[in-house]
Amino acid sequence: MTNDQTIDASKVPAVTLGFWIVKILATTLGETAGDTVSMTWKNNLVALWTSLFGTAPPISPDNLGYVVGTLLFATCLVVLVWAQMNAKRFHPLLYWATIVASTTAGTTLADFADRSLGIGYSGGSLLLFSCVIASLFVWHRTLGTVNVDTVVTPSAEAFYWITITFSQTLGTALGDWVADAGPGYSGGALIFGAMLTVLTLVYYATSINRVILFWAAFILTRPLGATVGDFIDKPVTKGGLEFSRPVASMALAAVILALILVLPQRAGLHPSSEVAA
């Protein structure tokens, strides 16, 4: 009896510099695209509701925007996760489309929870942080690891996308909380950028568990994208550049698509032991 090692291809990408660049841009797109539906188009949604039902919507335009945005992007997310889990191999465009869907759904869901449900940025951030930790804990207890290189089974994929969705939603609430606390959107982006820089230095200078560092970085890229996205599209009076949300979203989508096509995209690898005679 001898032990041979086989390599199973994961359906999620290898964690490279290109991965982090596209991830940050995707989270920024999630913020601008989510705000496009929930904020920029809210009056159009009210007009559409009125024309369809002959009466004003039962909730305020702000709340209607958040509800419609959440339902729209959550539906897209469910469909794309289903497609991702049924795919036989890693497809870069499908994977990143699912990431963008998770971050747009997270944007509108977090805004709805923070503002419409009245729990505030701090309450939303603490609730969602608890959800991320709980998801990672159950994932680890069930499968023995939360290493993304082991995402080769349906159960691991399910935990992966649940955890990602919670982390994307957390990032929106956390980014808004920090920006609203005083630093503003540009200051918030600098704070989260500095935190990611520290994580990078820790990665190269220490032997701290790489899985822990990955999830810490993955979570922090979302509030970085949230604050950068808000800085791009929020009014000048609120510390933003007041660029058009739809135009900014289309520009970010074009850059992401170009990078996916140009940068090397390969599946992560999961070494597994196989006993062969």
N, C-alpha and C positions, 0 to 999 in steps of 0.2 A: 504494500500500500504506500503510495506517495502522495504528497500534498502538492497540487498544482494551483497556480493563481490565475484566475480569469479576470478579464476587465469588462465590466458591463457599462454601456454608455448610458449616462443620465439624460433626461429630457430637459434639463436646465443647463445654462451655459457655464463654462469654466469661469472661475473668478479671476479676471485679468484686469489690467488698467482700462482696457476698452469697455469691459463690463461696467466699471464704476462711472466712466464718463457718460455712457448711454443711460445708466440708472439715474444719475443726477438730472440729466436733461429730461428724462421721462417723468420724473417727479415734478419738475418745473412745468412741463406741459400739463400734467394732471391738475395743477393749481389754476393755470390760465384757462384750460378747457372747462373745468368744473365751474369756475366763476363766470365763464361765458354763458352757460346755460342758466345757472342759478341767479345771476345778478344782471348781466347785460341783456338777456332775453326775457327777463321776468315780465316786463310790460307786454311783450308779444304773447307770452303764455296767458296772461290775463285776457288779452283781446281774443285769443283763440278759444279760451274757455267760454267767454261771453257769447261768441258767435255760435259755438256748438250747443250750449245749453240755455242761451237766452237770458242768463242772469250772471251777476258777478260771482266769482268763486267764493266759497265759504271761509277761506282763510286769506290772510294778507298777501300781497304780491311777493314779499320777501320769502314767506313760508312756502308759497306755491312754487317759487323757483327752486328752493332747497328740496322739496318733496319730489317734484318732477325730475330734477337732476339726479337725485339719489335713485329713483326708480329706473330711470333711463340707463344710467351707468352701471347700476347693480345688475340689470338684465343683461347688458353687454358682457359684464364680468362673468356671470353664470354661464353664458353661452360659450365664451372663450375658454374658461376653465374646463368645461365639458370637452371642448375640442382638443385642448392641451392634454387632458388626461387620456383621451382616446387616440391620440397620435402615437404612432409606432416608433418615432424617433424625434430627435431635437430639430425643431423648425424655428430659426431665429425670428422671422417676422411674426409668427404665431405667439412665441414666447413674449416678445416685447409688446405686442398688442395687448396681451393679457396683463402685463405689468402696467401699461398705461391705463387700462380699464380699472385696475385695482386702485390706482392712485387718483383717478378722477372720481370714482365712487367714494373713495376715502375723503376727498375734499368736500363733496356735497353732504356726505353723511356727518362728518365732523362739524361742519358749519351748522347743520340742522340741529345736532345735539347741543352744541355750545350756545347757540343763539335762540333757537326756537323752543327748545325744551327747558331753557333757563338754567342749565347746570354750570354754565360758564366755562372759560378756557381751562381753569385749574381742575374743575370737576371732571370735564371731558378728558383731559390729559391723564389724570390719575385712574379713571375708569378704564381707558383704553390701554394704558400701561399694564394694568392688572390683567386685561384680556390677553395681551402679548405674552406676559410671563406664564399665565395659565396654559396657553396654547403650547408654548415651548415645553412646559413641565409635562403635560399629558403626552405630547409627542415623544419626549425622551423616555417616559415611563412605559409607553406602549412599544416603541421600536428600539429603544436602547441608545439612540443617538439623534441629534438634530443637525448633523453634518449635511450640508446641501449636496455633497457628492454622493450621498446614499439615496437620493430621490430617484429611484428606479422602479418603485412599486406603487400601485394605486393608493394604498394607505399613506405612504410617505408623501405622495403628491398632494393628497387631501390636506394633510397637516401643513405642508409647505404653503399652499395657497391660502389657507385659513390664517396662518401666522403672518403672511405677507399682507393680507387685507387689513388685519388688525394694526400692523405696524404702519401701513400707509395712512390709515385713519388717525392713528396716534400722532403721526408726524405733522398733519395739518393742525390739529389742536395745539400741539406743543409749539409749533412755529408761531401761530397766532398769539399764544400766551406770552411767549418771550418778547415778540415784537410789540405787543400791547403794553407790556410792563415798563417800557421806557426806551429801549434801544431803537425802536422803529424797525422797518423792514430791512433796510440796508445794514443796520447794526445787528439785527438778528442773523442775517446771512453771514456776517463776519464772525459772530459767536459760534455758529454751527460749523462754519468752515474751519475755524481754529480748533474746535473739538475733533473734527475729522483728521486734521493735521497731527494732533497729539496721538490719536489712535494709530496713524501711519508710523509715527516715530516709535510707539510702543511695539508695533508689529515687527519692525526691523531691529529694535534694540533689546527686546526681551523674548522670553520663550512662553509668554502667557498663551493659554489655550487659544488656538486659531479660530475655533468654532465660535467662542465667546466674542472674539474681536470682530468676526464677520457679522454677527447679528447686531452688535453694537453699531458698527459702521452702516449696516443696512438700514437700521432704524434712524440714524442721524442724517442720512442722505435725504430723507423725506422732509423734515423741517427745514433743511437747507434749501431744497427745491421749493417748498412752500413760501419761504421768505423771499427768495429770489423772484418767484412768480408774482407775489404780491407787490414787490418793489417795481416790477415791470408794468403792472396794469392798474395799480391803485392810483387815485387822484393825487396830484402834486400837493394839495393841502394836507394829505395824510402821509406824505413822505414818499410817494411813488412817482413813477415817470409818466403815468397816465397814457401808456400805449394802448392801442386797440386790442382788447382781449382776443377776438377772433383772428386778427392778423398775427398777433404774437403766437397764438396756438398753431396756426398754419405754418409759420416760420420754424417753430420748434419741431413740429412734426416732420418737416422737410429735412431739417438737419439730422434728426434721429434716423430717418430712413436712409439718408446718405451714409451716415456712420455705420449702420448695420450692414450696408452693402460693401463698404470699404474696409472696415476693421475686421480682423479675423474673428469668426464666430464658430466656436466648436463646443460640443457637449462636454460637461464635466465627466470625469472618469471615477468609477466606483470599484476599487479592488475588492474582490470577494473570494473566499477560500472555497475550493471545491475538491473533494476527495475523490480520486480516481484510482482504479485498480491498475 
